[in-house]
Amino acid sequence: MKAISLTQPWATAMALGIKSWETRSQKMHASYRGPLLIHASSLFPSWARDFALEQHGATKGKIPLPQDMPLGCIVAFGSLMDGWFRTEDVRGKLSILDLGWGDFSNDRFTFQFQLKEAINPVIKAKGALGLWTPKPDLVEEVYAQMVRQS
């Protein structure tokens, strides 16, 4: 299993099923497909807070207010689907909503995330850059939380 850290509000948007495509300037672990945890970074820069506030209004409250978004924790479980694509190869197939949640300019890379379950309550965890491998005890805690939720 792998995990990826996202800045808020992008992590919450993934957990809510609003965002399903993640874009990056570099392709990471190009061969990896499979289970993926979404980790909300502990950093929340002001420009991201501004975007979160805009999205709170645009989604009629589906995206929480910035102060209500969790930081430094696992927020969702799902799958990295089909690997990495060049943004210019998928841009024409995406909805306006998808395009609004990522940087799909040329010479970037993207992957599709399929949400299986939001993690609630969230699980505190330290993240890392790129795709990272969570420790076994964190994976066990995520699975246990999912069982409690069902």
N, C-alpha and C positions, 0 to 999 in steps of 0.2 A: 504494500500500500504506500502511496505517496500523499503528500500534502502540498498546498501552495498558499502562501500568505498574500492577502490582498488588502489594500487600504480600504477603509470605509469611505463611501457607502457601497463600494463595489462588492465587498464580502456579504453584506446584508442583502443586496440585490440578488446575489447568487442563491443565498439561503431562502429567499422568498420566491424564487423561480422567475424573477423579473429579468435577470441577466443570465444568458447561457453561453456567451462567447467571451473569452478572455484574450486580450491582445498583449503582445510583448515585442520589444525591439530585437530580441534574440530567441531563436528556437532552443528549447530546453528539453533534454531527455527525449529526443525526437522519436525514439522507439517505444516509449512508455504509453500504454493504454491500460485502463482499468480503474480500480477503486481510488477515489481522490477525496481528501478532506479539504474543506475550505477553512482557512485560518484568517481571522481578522487581525491585521497588524496592530501593534500597540501605538503606532504613530498615526496621527490624524491631522495633517496639515490644514492650514486655513483655507486654501483653495479647494480642498476636498470637502471641507465643512460647508463652504459656499455652494458647491455642487449638490451636496446632500440636502441642503435647505431648499434649493430650487426643485429638486426631485420630489421632496416631501409635498410641495405644492402641486407639481405636475402630475403626481400619482394620486392626488387627493388623499394623502396620508398613508398610502400603502408602504411607502418608505418612511421609517420613523424620523423624528427630528434628530439632528446630529448628537445632541446630548443624551439621547436614548439608545445610541448604537454601542454595542459591546466592543471592547478593545482587548487584544492579547488573548484570544480564545478561538476554539473550534466552533464554527457556526453551522456547518453543513457537511453532509456526506453524499457522495454521488460517484460519477464515473467520468474520466477523461475519455471522450469518444473520438475514434478515428485518427488520433494523432494531430500533428501540427500542419497548418496550411499557410500559404502566403496570403496576406490580407487581400491583395488584388485579385486572387483567385476565388474568393468567397463573397466579396463585397456586394456584388450584384444579386446575390441570393438572399441577402439579409433584410429583415424588416427595418423600418425607421427606428423602432424601439431598440433593436439590436445595435444599430449604428450609433445611437445616442449614448450607449453605455461603454463604448470602446474607441480606441484610436485605430481606425482602419485605413490609415494613409498607407501609401506604397512602401515597400521594403520592410514591412513588419510581419509578424507571425501571429497566428491565432489558433486556438483549440476550442472545441465545443464541450461544455460541461452539461451532463445530464443529472439533474437533482434527483436524489432518492429520498432524502429526508433532511429537514432542518433539525439542528440539535438544540433542544430547549429543555432545561436550561443549558446555556452554553458551557463549554469546558475550558477553563483557563489553561493556556499552553504558550510556550515560547515558540515563535516561528523562525523562519530562515529565508534567505533569498533563494529564488528559483524553486524548482520542485525539490522537496526534501522528504526524507524518510522519518516518519514519527516513531518515537520509541514504543516498544511493545506495550508498556503499561498505559500509554495514552490511547493506543488502538483499542485495548481491552475496555478502557473507560468509555470510549465512544460507543462501542458495541453494547455495553451494559446500559448506557443512557438510551440507546435506541430501543432496547428491549423494554425498558421502563416506560417509554413513551407509547409503545403499542398496546 
